Amino acid sequence: MQSRDIFSLAYRSVTGNKLRTGLTVAIIALGITVLVGILTAIDSMKNSIYSSFAMMGANSFSIRNRDIQVRMGDDSEKASKGNKNQKKVKKSNSNKVISYQDAVRFKERYHFPAEVSINFRASGIATVYKDDKKTNPNVTVIGGDENYLKVASYEVAEGRNFNTLDVESGRNVAILGKDVAEKLFGKKLKNVVNNTVRVGDVRYRVIGVLASKGSSAMMSQDNVVLTTVNNTRRIFNRPNASYQIGIAVKDISQMEPAQGEAIGLFRIIRGLAVNEADNFVISKSDSIAEMLFSSLSKVNLFAVAIAFITLFGSAIGLMNIMLVSVAERTREIGVTKALGATSKVVRQQFLYEAIIISVMGGVIGVLVGMLFGNVVSLLLGSPFIIPWLWIFIGVSLCAIVGLISGIYPAYKASKLDPIIALRYE
């Protein structure tokens, strides 16, 4: 008997008992749905995070006084344990703000081939007004210098960038993000440049409109108003304000030496001793994304654990069902053997049945899981994802589960004596 005939016989046996097959397929499909669904959703989240942080520029890094922490569980405790043997910062220096004077000294003394910008995040809850129109109170106001647009990877769609006189005088000029400009002036953006807007109670002359930088579920780069750093010092000044320094290298391969020189120079400016740790952090545009990914890896493990537990239960259930099937079909096996089927043929038939049931569950689980995962993609504004790797892994796992679960029942069926099997009631 050819393998194709054995497979056809196995398929008819599987489809002949729809209730038993359906329940087993559903159990297996559940495990694969969990695995593929969660991992597809995580891939969508990673794509969204990557696209969000790519807006900031892959060739840039910043110096800030403290790190942005993304914690899940007890990561902070582990980190503190791992840092016991490292250099310590004096308590008086810990989280010391970066003053405007520190930032200016760095900009003047940093001679690496790179663009250096000083910026200050003045507000994240500003409301911008134009006549009777206004934005929601969620506009970010950033003070920058003439290099800020280049370092932050912004482009001017209309108007101009800040010039030296704007920066030095701190006069009330502003560049609007596309979302803010459309909210106040309409989609066509007519007569925006040289018009005026109010940020809170302060009136600004608009000198430019930014090109859209895109947005995602994670953040928006277009809901901003940019003014000069000296303007924010004058209008938004507050005690203990900390400034941020942005550096954009001309050649991305020079990122490491550029960071090394920046750290060395800023340690001198901050007056740190040789045995003191840095009281500032170097933050690359993708560092926050990497922290988020390390947290998401725990969710990966959680999904895999659930899937394997479910598949293990499915394997036990499938083996039991196959054993019941052997017991129910004892006479059928006897007839098959009496007609000339060898033990190998009987063994192959039952193995094929187990694999067919498992793969059916795997295919259904993959399709449902991919659908659920892409619902998350839709919510995050990410493109539709086909997780080929997880599809291959899911279907392969199911085939392996079917093979392992079917070995013992198939062996038991192949060893039945045809004379005894024909007498079985």
C-alpha beads as a LAMMPS data file, in Angstrom:
LAMMPS data file: protein, C-alpha beads

425 atoms
424 bonds

1 atom types
1 bond types

-500.0 500.0 xlo xhi
-500.0 500.0 ylo yhi
-500.0 500.0 zlo zhi

Masses

1 110.0

Atoms # bond

1 1 1 0.000 0.000 0.000
2 1 1 1.418 3.386 -1.019
3 1 1 1.882 6.250 1.428
4 1 1 -0.736 8.304 -0.459
5 1 1 -3.341 5.566 0.074
6 1 1 -2.422 5.289 3.760
7 1 1 -2.739 9.064 4.155
8 1 1 -6.134 9.046 2.389
9 1 1 -7.362 6.293 4.702
10 1 1 -6.112 8.212 7.757
11 1 1 -7.837 11.405 6.576
12 1 1 -11.173 9.590 6.131
13 1 1 -10.863 8.142 9.635
14 1 1 -10.158 11.614 11.097
15 1 1 -13.070 13.301 9.298
16 1 1 -15.371 10.389 10.117
17 1 1 -15.498 11.344 13.810
18 1 1 -16.111 15.089 13.682
19 1 1 -16.843 15.718 17.375
20 1 1 -13.728 13.992 18.692
21 1 1 -11.526 15.557 16.016
22 1 1 -13.060 19.006 16.540
23 1 1 -12.450 19.027 20.296
24 1 1 -8.823 17.939 19.894
25 1 1 -8.199 20.456 17.111
26 1 1 -9.710 23.221 19.275
27 1 1 -7.390 22.427 22.201
28 1 1 -4.302 22.501 19.982
29 1 1 -5.487 25.628 18.148
30 1 1 -5.864 27.454 21.478
31 1 1 -2.194 26.991 22.356
32 1 1 -0.988 28.106 18.935
33 1 1 -3.388 31.079 18.951
34 1 1 -1.871 32.301 22.215
35 1 1 1.677 31.860 20.913
36 1 1 1.219 33.426 17.467
37 1 1 -1.251 36.105 18.647
38 1 1 0.904 37.502 21.436
39 1 1 4.149 37.309 19.468
40 1 1 2.564 38.965 16.420
41 1 1 1.223 41.737 18.667
42 1 1 4.693 42.206 20.179
43 1 1 6.240 42.416 16.697
44 1 1 3.679 45.130 15.886
45 1 1 4.587 47.022 19.046
46 1 1 8.289 46.759 18.215
47 1 1 7.696 48.118 14.709
48 1 1 5.724 51.013 16.157
49 1 1 8.440 51.751 18.739
50 1 1 11.175 51.586 16.100
51 1 1 9.313 53.968 13.794
52 1 1 8.686 56.364 16.692
53 1 1 12.300 56.550 17.803
54 1 1 13.644 56.562 14.253
55 1 1 12.071 60.013 13.980
56 1 1 14.717 61.304 16.386
57 1 1 17.602 60.457 14.091
58 1 1 19.811 57.388 14.107
59 1 1 23.002 59.493 13.955
60 1 1 22.302 61.563 17.063
61 1 1 22.643 61.284 20.822
62 1 1 21.945 63.603 23.721
63 1 1 23.393 64.511 27.108
64 1 1 20.914 64.884 29.936
65 1 1 21.211 65.043 33.703
66 1 1 19.281 61.855 34.418
67 1 1 18.223 58.777 32.524
68 1 1 14.703 58.016 31.352
69 1 1 13.836 54.744 33.061
70 1 1 11.446 52.133 31.757
71 1 1 10.992 49.513 34.465
72 1 1 8.982 46.331 34.663
73 1 1 8.939 44.158 37.782
74 1 1 12.062 44.392 39.893
75 1 1 14.512 45.434 37.164
76 1 1 15.593 48.462 39.173
77 1 1 16.533 46.264 42.111
78 1 1 18.607 44.007 39.858
79 1 1 20.276 47.011 38.297
80 1 1 21.193 48.410 41.693
81 1 1 22.691 45.074 42.701
82 1 1 24.693 44.928 39.484
83 1 1 26.083 48.443 40.052
84 1 1 27.491 47.809 43.546
85 1 1 31.068 47.534 42.311
86 1 1 30.888 50.547 40.022
87 1 1 32.077 54.075 40.761
88 1 1 29.700 56.115 42.876
89 1 1 28.474 59.673 42.486
90 1 1 28.628 62.054 45.418
91 1 1 25.164 62.704 46.802
92 1 1 25.659 66.418 46.311
93 1 1 26.329 65.756 42.610
94 1 1 23.603 63.164 42.044
95 1 1 21.091 64.313 39.403
96 1 1 22.798 67.688 39.245
97 1 1 21.029 69.813 36.652
98 1 1 22.750 70.788 33.420
99 1 1 22.837 74.569 33.554
100 1 1 22.694 76.789 30.500
101 1 1 26.285 77.825 31.180
102 1 1 27.410 74.151 31.242
103 1 1 25.682 73.554 27.910
104 1 1 27.207 76.683 26.314
105 1 1 30.713 75.750 27.490
106 1 1 30.288 72.272 26.006
107 1 1 29.080 73.663 22.685
108 1 1 32.040 76.064 22.483
109 1 1 34.673 73.445 23.399
110 1 1 33.395 70.354 21.564
111 1 1 35.429 70.169 18.351
112 1 1 34.392 66.777 17.011
113 1 1 32.972 66.928 13.426
114 1 1 29.341 67.070 14.525
115 1 1 26.465 69.506 15.006
116 1 1 25.808 70.532 18.636
117 1 1 22.504 71.933 19.838
118 1 1 21.259 73.232 23.186
119 1 1 17.579 72.725 23.893
120 1 1 15.128 72.991 26.739
121 1 1 11.715 71.345 27.031
122 1 1 9.745 74.271 28.382
123 1 1 6.281 72.665 28.562
124 1 1 4.325 69.602 27.533
125 1 1 0.870 70.961 28.370
126 1 1 0.743 74.273 26.512
127 1 1 -2.318 75.639 24.732
128 1 1 -1.757 77.654 21.539
129 1 1 -4.311 80.251 20.392
130 1 1 -5.099 81.984 17.096
131 1 1 -8.084 84.339 17.286
132 1 1 -11.028 82.110 18.275
133 1 1 -9.205 78.851 17.590
134 1 1 -7.070 76.962 20.048
135 1 1 -5.303 73.620 20.437
136 1 1 -5.754 71.046 23.141
137 1 1 -3.578 71.657 26.229
138 1 1 -1.051 69.038 25.164
139 1 1 1.339 70.967 22.924
140 1 1 5.053 70.563 23.624
141 1 1 7.077 73.801 23.685
142 1 1 10.794 73.370 23.039
143 1 1 13.479 76.026 23.078
144 1 1 16.357 75.349 20.708
145 1 1 19.159 77.054 18.827
146 1 1 20.069 77.366 15.164
147 1 1 21.238 73.704 15.089
148 1 1 18.231 72.158 16.820
149 1 1 16.250 71.307 13.667
150 1 1 19.198 69.461 12.154
151 1 1 20.016 67.538 15.344
152 1 1 16.366 66.608 15.951
153 1 1 15.856 65.620 12.276
154 1 1 13.204 68.265 11.592
155 1 1 12.774 70.000 8.225
156 1 1 11.151 73.341 7.495
157 1 1 8.291 72.994 4.997
158 1 1 7.563 76.716 4.847
159 1 1 9.396 79.772 6.153
160 1 1 12.856 79.618 7.726
161 1 1 14.940 78.285 10.604
162 1 1 16.118 80.371 13.570
163 1 1 19.046 82.671 12.813
164 1 1 21.805 83.906 15.127
165 1 1 19.931 87.124 15.957
166 1 1 16.790 85.152 16.925
167 1 1 18.799 82.957 19.289
168 1 1 20.943 85.683 20.867
169 1 1 18.109 88.174 21.395
170 1 1 15.550 85.603 22.542
171 1 1 12.828 87.491 20.705
172 1 1 9.341 86.024 20.366
173 1 1 9.554 83.983 17.184
174 1 1 8.224 80.454 16.751
175 1 1 8.170 77.548 14.308
176 1 1 4.966 75.509 14.389
177 1 1 4.651 71.749 14.086
178 1 1 2.314 70.608 11.342
179 1 1 -0.451 69.426 13.733
180 1 1 -0.497 72.782 15.543
181 1 1 -0.449 74.773 12.296
182 1 1 -3.345 72.775 10.790
183 1 1 -5.375 73.111 13.986
184 1 1 -5.039 76.925 13.980
185 1 1 -4.851 77.761 10.246
186 1 1 -6.658 74.876 8.538
187 1 1 -5.453 72.038 6.336
188 1 1 -4.360 74.334 3.489
189 1 1 -2.010 76.303 5.808
190 1 1 -2.650 79.692 4.204
191 1 1 -0.910 82.824 5.540
192 1 1 0.865 81.068 8.388
193 1 1 4.349 82.576 8.078
194 1 1 4.613 86.111 9.549
195 1 1 1.255 85.640 11.260
196 1 1 0.990 85.616 15.058
197 1 1 -0.137 83.054 17.632
198 1 1 -0.351 83.006 21.399
199 1 1 1.335 80.353 23.516
200 1 1 -0.429 80.792 26.823
201 1 1 -0.385 84.563 27.362
202 1 1 2.674 85.290 25.215
203 1 1 2.359 86.329 21.578
204 1 1 4.792 84.927 18.996
205 1 1 5.488 85.726 15.348
206 1 1 5.470 82.566 13.231
207 1 1 8.606 82.313 11.086
208 1 1 8.157 78.764 9.829
209 1 1 6.132 75.550 9.657
210 1 1 7.755 72.152 10.117
211 1 1 7.379 69.337 7.610
212 1 1 5.446 66.409 9.005
213 1 1 7.697 64.050 10.887
214 1 1 4.965 61.480 11.320
215 1 1 3.381 60.132 14.440
216 1 1 2.448 56.802 15.971
217 1 1 0.562 55.464 18.971
218 1 1 3.732 55.970 21.021
219 1 1 4.273 59.702 20.390
220 1 1 3.672 62.635 18.055
221 1 1 6.516 64.759 16.710
222 1 1 4.213 67.232 14.964
223 1 1 2.321 68.573 17.980
224 1 1 5.082 71.027 18.909
225 1 1 5.967 74.696 18.986
226 1 1 9.658 75.531 18.683
227 1 1 11.133 78.794 19.874
228 1 1 14.670 79.823 20.808
229 1 1 16.410 78.560 23.923
230 1 1 16.986 82.133 25.157
231 1 1 13.295 82.854 24.721
232 1 1 12.384 79.901 26.951
233 1 1 14.992 81.076 29.474
234 1 1 13.236 84.417 29.625
235 1 1 9.592 83.308 29.534
236 1 1 9.534 79.742 30.852
237 1 1 12.465 80.008 33.238
238 1 1 12.101 78.048 36.461
239 1 1 14.416 77.169 39.343
240 1 1 16.665 74.163 38.771
241 1 1 15.882 74.034 35.046
242 1 1 18.013 71.418 33.330
243 1 1 19.066 71.821 29.715
244 1 1 19.763 69.083 27.200
245 1 1 22.609 68.912 24.704
246 1 1 22.039 67.210 21.355
247 1 1 24.867 65.994 19.117
248 1 1 24.426 64.754 15.544
249 1 1 27.497 63.216 13.895
250 1 1 28.050 63.597 10.174
251 1 1 29.099 59.962 9.765
252 1 1 27.115 57.357 11.713
253 1 1 30.233 55.168 11.998
254 1 1 31.726 57.894 14.219
255 1 1 29.042 57.569 16.911
256 1 1 31.250 55.742 19.436
257 1 1 34.260 58.114 19.290
258 1 1 31.894 61.101 19.305
259 1 1 30.257 59.828 22.498
260 1 1 33.646 59.103 24.094
261 1 1 34.889 62.637 23.414
262 1 1 31.594 64.120 24.642
263 1 1 31.784 62.186 27.912
264 1 1 35.409 63.200 28.519
265 1 1 34.748 66.889 27.840
266 1 1 31.556 67.056 29.887
267 1 1 33.226 65.361 32.862
268 1 1 35.775 68.196 32.837
269 1 1 33.025 70.821 32.587
270 1 1 31.157 69.201 35.492
271 1 1 34.349 69.056 37.589
272 1 1 34.192 65.300 38.225
273 1 1 37.119 63.542 39.858
274 1 1 38.715 60.476 38.258
275 1 1 37.177 58.136 40.851
276 1 1 33.675 59.609 40.446
277 1 1 31.000 58.169 38.174
278 1 1 29.241 60.333 35.594
279 1 1 26.407 62.437 36.985
280 1 1 24.872 62.713 33.528
281 1 1 23.757 60.201 30.918
282 1 1 24.337 59.741 27.211
283 1 1 21.007 58.875 25.620
284 1 1 20.910 57.553 22.055
285 1 1 17.745 57.848 20.012
286 1 1 17.172 54.092 20.259
287 1 1 18.134 53.576 23.918
288 1 1 14.575 53.960 25.222
289 1 1 13.365 51.573 22.541
290 1 1 15.949 49.005 23.661
291 1 1 14.738 49.328 27.267
292 1 1 11.185 48.746 26.114
293 1 1 12.278 45.718 24.083
294 1 1 13.996 44.176 27.105
295 1 1 10.716 44.528 29.000
296 1 1 8.744 43.053 26.097
297 1 1 11.048 40.008 26.078
298 1 1 9.408 38.954 29.363
299 1 1 6.048 38.979 27.624
300 1 1 7.607 36.814 24.898
301 1 1 8.658 34.243 27.481
302 1 1 5.217 34.380 29.086
303 1 1 3.533 33.671 25.730
304 1 1 5.894 30.807 24.934
305 1 1 5.334 29.287 28.400
306 1 1 1.533 29.408 28.002
307 1 1 1.765 27.895 24.519
308 1 1 3.999 25.037 25.631
309 1 1 1.803 24.237 28.644
310 1 1 -1.253 24.181 26.373
311 1 1 0.523 22.045 23.781
312 1 1 1.718 19.632 26.461
313 1 1 -1.886 19.203 27.626
314 1 1 -2.937 18.844 23.998
315 1 1 -0.342 16.106 23.464
316 1 1 -1.673 14.128 26.443
317 1 1 -5.258 14.619 25.255
318 1 1 -4.380 13.605 21.703
319 1 1 -2.588 10.462 22.912
320 1 1 -5.597 9.465 25.017
321 1 1 -7.967 10.015 22.097
322 1 1 -5.757 7.942 19.797
323 1 1 -5.643 5.129 22.387
324 1 1 -9.446 5.229 22.607
325 1 1 -9.554 5.167 18.824
326 1 1 -7.342 2.051 18.776
327 1 1 -9.657 0.346 21.275
328 1 1 -12.780 1.312 19.315
329 1 1 -11.354 0.168 15.998
330 1 1 -9.846 -3.139 17.082
331 1 1 -12.051 -5.144 14.680
332 1 1 -11.263 -2.675 11.876
333 1 1 -7.536 -3.180 12.511
334 1 1 -8.062 -6.961 12.492
335 1 1 -9.867 -6.798 9.140
336 1 1 -7.158 -4.551 7.684
337 1 1 -4.441 -6.941 8.766
338 1 1 -6.400 -9.962 7.538
339 1 1 -6.594 -8.305 4.108
340 1 1 -2.804 -8.091 3.995
341 1 1 -1.896 -4.817 5.728
342 1 1 1.439 -5.066 7.520
343 1 1 2.210 -3.720 10.989
344 1 1 4.114 -0.881 9.322
345 1 1 1.033 0.172 7.330
346 1 1 -1.187 0.180 10.446
347 1 1 1.469 2.125 12.353
348 1 1 1.737 4.722 9.578
349 1 1 -2.035 5.139 9.417
350 1 1 -2.358 6.012 13.095
351 1 1 0.687 8.287 12.983
352 1 1 -0.813 10.124 10.007
353 1 1 -4.107 10.534 11.879
354 1 1 -2.345 12.106 14.876
355 1 1 -0.296 14.431 12.662
356 1 1 -3.357 15.479 10.597
357 1 1 -5.294 16.414 13.751
358 1 1 -2.306 18.371 15.147
359 1 1 -1.530 20.247 11.946
360 1 1 -5.215 21.164 11.479
361 1 1 -5.174 22.644 14.974
362 1 1 -1.909 24.421 14.201
363 1 1 -3.157 25.988 10.958
364 1 1 -6.366 27.229 12.598
365 1 1 -4.394 28.525 15.600
366 1 1 -1.919 30.363 13.348
367 1 1 -4.687 32.062 11.346
368 1 1 -6.662 33.125 14.436
369 1 1 -3.493 34.222 16.270
370 1 1 -2.319 36.250 13.269
371 1 1 -5.748 37.911 13.101
372 1 1 -5.695 38.864 16.803
373 1 1 -2.094 40.085 16.562
374 1 1 -2.890 42.307 13.605
375 1 1 -5.814 43.865 15.461
376 1 1 -3.098 45.293 17.730
377 1 1 -1.184 46.402 14.588
378 1 1 -4.297 48.219 13.432
379 1 1 -4.676 49.994 16.780
380 1 1 -1.010 51.052 16.731
381 1 1 -1.204 52.217 13.126
382 1 1 1.375 49.636 12.037
383 1 1 1.208 47.768 8.720
384 1 1 -0.313 44.279 8.491
385 1 1 2.211 41.687 9.680
386 1 1 2.548 38.116 8.446
387 1 1 4.801 36.431 11.056
388 1 1 6.344 33.790 8.811
389 1 1 8.750 32.643 11.509
390 1 1 5.993 32.065 14.076
391 1 1 3.795 30.412 11.440
392 1 1 6.580 27.956 10.634
393 1 1 7.343 27.349 14.322
394 1 1 3.660 26.899 15.212
395 1 1 2.870 24.400 12.453
396 1 1 6.157 22.537 13.060
397 1 1 5.419 22.286 16.784
398 1 1 1.992 20.849 16.040
399 1 1 3.420 18.276 13.642
400 1 1 5.979 17.240 16.286
401 1 1 3.247 17.055 18.950
402 1 1 1.144 14.872 16.651
403 1 1 4.087 12.603 15.866
404 1 1 5.057 12.151 19.522
405 1 1 1.450 11.678 20.650
406 1 1 0.752 9.119 17.952
407 1 1 3.818 6.914 18.412
408 1 1 2.535 4.780 21.307
409 1 1 -1.071 4.350 20.016
410 1 1 0.285 3.510 16.539
411 1 1 2.739 0.987 18.003
412 1 1 -0.059 -0.578 20.074
413 1 1 -2.353 -0.822 17.026
414 1 1 0.382 -2.372 14.871
415 1 1 1.049 -5.096 17.444
416 1 1 -2.562 -6.343 17.588
417 1 1 -2.952 -10.000 16.600
418 1 1 -5.442 -10.080 13.669
419 1 1 -7.119 -13.313 14.954
420 1 1 -7.730 -11.777 18.389
421 1 1 -8.763 -8.452 16.832
422 1 1 -11.376 -10.132 14.611
423 1 1 -12.920 -11.849 17.675
424 1 1 -13.067 -8.497 19.579
425 1 1 -16.594 -7.312 20.400

Bonds

1 1 1 2
2 1 2 3
3 1 3 4
4 1 4 5
5 1 5 6
6 1 6 7
7 1 7 8
8 1 8 9
9 1 9 10
10 1 10 11
11 1 11 12
12 1 12 13
13 1 13 14
14 1 14 15
15 1 15 16
16 1 16 17
17 1 17 18
18 1 18 19
19 1 19 20
20 1 20 21
21 1 21 22
22 1 22 23
23 1 23 24
24 1 24 25
25 1 25 26
26 1 26 27
27 1 27 28
28 1 28 29
29 1 29 30
30 1 30 31
31 1 31 32
32 1 32 33
33 1 33 34
34 1 34 35
35 1 35 36
36 1 36 37
37 1 37 38
38 1 38 39
39 1 39 40
40 1 40 41
41 1 41 42
42 1 42 43
43 1 43 44
44 1 44 45
45 1 45 46
46 1 46 47
47 1 47 48
48 1 48 49
49 1 49 50
50 1 50 51
51 1 51 52
52 1 52 53
53 1 53 54
54 1 54 55
55 1 55 56
56 1 56 57
57 1 57 58
58 1 58 59
59 1 59 60
60 1 60 61
61 1 61 62
62 1 62 63
63 1 63 64
64 1 64 65
65 1 65 66
66 1 66 67
67 1 67 68
68 1 68 69
69 1 69 70
70 1 70 71
71 1 71 72
72 1 72 73
73 1 73 74
74 1 74 75
75 1 75 76
76 1 76 77
77 1 77 78
78 1 78 79
79 1 79 80
80 1 80 81
81 1 81 82
82 1 82 83
83 1 83 84
84 1 84 85
85 1 85 86
86 1 86 87
87 1 87 88
88 1 88 89
89 1 89 90
90 1 90 91
91 1 91 92
92 1 92 93
93 1 93 94
94 1 94 95
95 1 95 96
96 1 96 97
97 1 97 98
98 1 98 99
99 1 99 100
100 1 100 101
101 1 101 102
102 1 102 103
103 1 103 104
104 1 104 105
105 1 105 106
106 1 106 107
107 1 107 108
108 1 108 109
109 1 109 110
110 1 110 111
111 1 111 112
112 1 112 113
113 1 113 114
114 1 114 115
115 1 115 116
116 1 116 117
117 1 117 118
118 1 118 119
119 1 119 120
120 1 120 121
121 1 121 122
122 1 122 123
123 1 123 124
124 1 124 125
125 1 125 126
126 1 126 127
127 1 127 128
128 1 128 129
129 1 129 130
130 1 130 131
131 1 131 132
132 1 132 133
133 1 133 134
134 1 134 135
135 1 135 136
136 1 136 137
137 1 137 138
138 1 138 139
139 1 139 140
140 1 140 141
141 1 141 142
142 1 142 143
143 1 143 144
144 1 144 145
145 1 145 146
146 1 146 147
147 1 147 148
148 1 148 149
149 1 149 150
150 1 150 151
151 1 151 152
152 1 152 153
153 1 153 154
154 1 154 155
155 1 155 156
156 1 156 157
157 1 157 158
158 1 158 159
159 1 159 160
160 1 160 161
161 1 161 162
162 1 162 163
163 1 163 164
164 1 164 165
165 1 165 166
166 1 166 167
167 1 167 168
168 1 168 169
169 1 169 170
170 1 170 171
171 1 171 172
172 1 172 173
173 1 173 174
174 1 174 175
175 1 175 176
176 1 176 177
177 1 177 178
178 1 178 179
179 1 179 180
180 1 180 181
181 1 181 182
182 1 182 183
183 1 183 184
184 1 184 185
185 1 185 186
186 1 186 187
187 1 187 188
188 1 188 189
189 1 189 190
190 1 190 191
191 1 191 192
192 1 192 193
193 1 193 194
194 1 194 195
195 1 195 196
196 1 196 197
197 1 197 198
198 1 198 199
199 1 199 200
200 1 200 201
201 1 201 202
202 1 202 203
203 1 203 204
204 1 204 205
205 1 205 206
206 1 206 207
207 1 207 208
208 1 208 209
209 1 209 210
210 1 210 211
211 1 211 212
212 1 212 213
213 1 213 214
214 1 214 215
215 1 215 216
216 1 216 217
217 1 217 218
218 1 218 219
219 1 219 220
220 1 220 221
221 1 221 222
222 1 222 223
223 1 223 224
224 1 224 225
225 1 225 226
226 1 226 227
227 1 227 228
228 1 228 229
229 1 229 230
230 1 230 231
231 1 231 232
232 1 232 233
233 1 233 234
234 1 234 235
235 1 235 236
236 1 236 237
237 1 237 238
238 1 238 239
239 1 239 240
240 1 240 241
241 1 241 242
242 1 242 243
243 1 243 244
244 1 244 245
245 1 245 246
246 1 246 247
247 1 247 248
248 1 248 249
249 1 249 250
250 1 250 251
251 1 251 252
252 1 252 253
253 1 253 254
254 1 254 255
255 1 255 256
256 1 256 257
257 1 257 258
258 1 258 259
259 1 259 260
260 1 260 261
261 1 261 262
262 1 262 263
263 1 263 264
264 1 264 265
265 1 265 266
266 1 266 267
267 1 267 268
268 1 268 269
269 1 269 270
270 1 270 271
271 1 271 272
272 1 272 273
273 1 273 274
274 1 274 275
275 1 275 276
276 1 276 277
277 1 277 278
278 1 278 279
279 1 279 280
280 1 280 281
281 1 281 282
282 1 282 283
283 1 283 284
284 1 284 285
285 1 285 286
286 1 286 287
287 1 287 288
288 1 288 289
289 1 289 290
290 1 290 291
291 1 291 292
292 1 292 293
293 1 293 294
294 1 294 295
295 1 295 296
296 1 296 297
297 1 297 298
298 1 298 299
299 1 299 300
300 1 300 301
301 1 301 302
302 1 302 303
303 1 303 304
304 1 304 305
305 1 305 306
306 1 306 307
307 1 307 308
308 1 308 309
309 1 309 310
310 1 310 311
311 1 311 312
312 1 312 313
313 1 313 314
314 1 314 315
315 1 315 316
316 1 316 317
317 1 317 318
318 1 318 319
319 1 319 320
320 1 320 321
321 1 321 322
322 1 322 323
323 1 323 324
324 1 324 325
325 1 325 326
326 1 326 327
327 1 327 328
328 1 328 329
329 1 329 330
330 1 330 331
331 1 331 332
332 1 332 333
333 1 333 334
334 1 334 335
335 1 335 336
336 1 336 337
337 1 337 338
338 1 338 339
339 1 339 340
340 1 340 341
341 1 341 342
342 1 342 343
343 1 343 344
344 1 344 345
345 1 345 346
346 1 346 347
347 1 347 348
348 1 348 349
349 1 349 350
350 1 350 351
351 1 351 352
352 1 352 353
353 1 353 354
354 1 354 355
355 1 355 356
356 1 356 357
357 1 357 358
358 1 358 359
359 1 359 360
360 1 360 361
361 1 361 362
362 1 362 363
363 1 363 364
364 1 364 365
365 1 365 366
366 1 366 367
367 1 367 368
368 1 368 369
369 1 369 370
370 1 370 371
371 1 371 372
372 1 372 373
373 1 373 374
374 1 374 375
375 1 375 376
376 1 376 377
377 1 377 378
378 1 378 379
379 1 379 380
380 1 380 381
381 1 381 382
382 1 382 383
383 1 383 384
384 1 384 385
385 1 385 386
386 1 386 387
387 1 387 388
388 1 388 389
389 1 389 390
390 1 390 391
391 1 391 392
392 1 392 393
393 1 393 394
394 1 394 395
395 1 395 396
396 1 396 397
397 1 397 398
398 1 398 399
399 1 399 400
400 1 400 401
401 1 401 402
402 1 402 403
403 1 403 404
404 1 404 405
405 1 405 406
406 1 406 407
407 1 407 408
408 1 408 409
409 1 409 410
410 1 410 411
411 1 411 412
412 1 412 413
413 1 413 414
414 1 414 415
415 1 415 416
416 1 416 417
417 1 417 418
418 1 418 419
419 1 419 420
420 1 420 421
421 1 421 422
422 1 422 423
423 1 423 424
424 1 424 425
